[in-house]
Amino acid sequence: MGRELAARHGRAAAHRCLADLASVLDHLDGSPAAAGWGDADWLALSAGRPRLRALCLNVAHDCDLACSYCFAGRGGFGGARALMTASVARAAVDFLLEGSGDVQACEMDFFGGEPLLNLEVVRETVDYARRRAAAAGKRVGFTLTTNAAALGPDEAAYLNETMDNVVLSLDGRPEVHDRMRRHPDGRPTHAAVRANVERFVALRGERDYWVRGTYTAFNLDFSEDVAYLAGLGFRNISLEPVVGGPVGPGRWGLGPAHLEALAAEYLRLADFLHDSARRGPTVHFFHFIADPEAGPCYAKRVRGCGAGREYLAVTPEGDVYPCHQFVGRKGFRAGHVTEGLDATLVSGGLELEGRAAEVAGLWVGAKEACRLCWARYRCSGGCHANAHAATGSLVKPDPVGCALQKARLEASLYLEARQRLSVNTA
């Protein structure tokens, strides 16, 4: 087993995996409590200093659109609009490579605002990261998220060549998209964005991409938007519920009164995806990738997204936060890429302090509402940032978000069952 691991992932990764396995076996050997272990017992085995694996670079705290529901305050994250300089971006690359220790495969996400407003710095950062990673015996994978308004042929060709994954924002039907996603002067954006996304996806071929939209209280029939996007030829689709916002008649926010309709809509979406797969080609919906027999490892299931542990976000000024959704929130700043963290960053790991350390230490067992929930090992306690925004607490999940997460999981398992039954009866 060790030789196979080393061949596929490198000697350092193989040694680390085998050492972790040995520690589990040693702990279990002769332990009378082994058969009755709970989450906290297993969690303790991975309680060492986490290794930094990914950085989100907010290269642009600015945007060329003015989307009504933007959690980033139309690009500025509650602060001044700014673009990241090449020197800050290079420092972030160094920060990632140092903090990742013996992790050989790292990730860097370009985010905003709208990162295409700062494409020259993106180019410089990719080139620098590739050189530095190669010298360190590592690899950095790149993802970029864009509203596609400025995604012309040249930009599309560059992203297709350099990015391991590209996320493109398109909400669905023209009337749905243009209601929320407009230019600052009020002009609609759907026609131009659709054309840009179609051109990019045609260029992309089989390489990874996601066409990502947001649904609100104005389109509770969002399965129609997925059908619209699939009809354009897009095969990798994600449609997310809007987070926050005003709730009530004529408002776009989602509240408890919408949950029954949304659960039914996820089931309708599952039926659409099943029927589409029978006709071909298959449409992949991000939140329905259930993988019931495999999926994340145990540590990932109880820890969740890795915010503050394996993943951090960097602002244009170089400030570090536990993730991109915590950017700008009072008390969650964790340091600076050139000055270090407000704690310790050493080769092989990081340790945070204050509220950022609270995020890093979160796990599903720390959230009372999750302890008896059947979905806890699928959602890992949900989004920490959304919980904090909705309830004011990191350990009290957003109740609307929880209900939607369970509705998605139920629909995804329903879809999986329908697909397996179809195969078995064919």
Salt bridges, closest charged atoms under 4 A:
ASP62 OD1 - ARG81 NH1 2.72
ASP94 OD1 - ARG132 NE 2.91
ASP102 OD1 - ARG16 NH1 3.11
ASP102 OD1 - ARG51 NE 3.09
ASP164 OD2 - ARG139 NH2 2.56
ASP185 OD2 - ARG187 NE 2.81
GLU198 OE1 - ARG194 NE 3.40
ASP221 OD1 - ARG173 NH2 2.93
ASP225 OD1 - ARG173 NE 2.80
GLU240 OE1 - HIS287 NE2 2.75
GLU265 OE1 - ARG268 NH2 2.57
ASP271 OD1 - ARG418 NH1 2.74
GLU293 OE2 - ARG420 NH1 3.00
GLU310 OE2 - ARG53 NE 3.42
GLU310 OE1 - LYS300 NZ 3.29
ASP319 OD1 - ARG333 NE 2.93
ASP342 OD2 - ARG333 NH1 3.70
GLU351 OE2 - ARG49 NH2 3.17
GLU358 OE2 - ARG355 NE 3.27
GLU416 OE2 - ARG420 NE 2.80
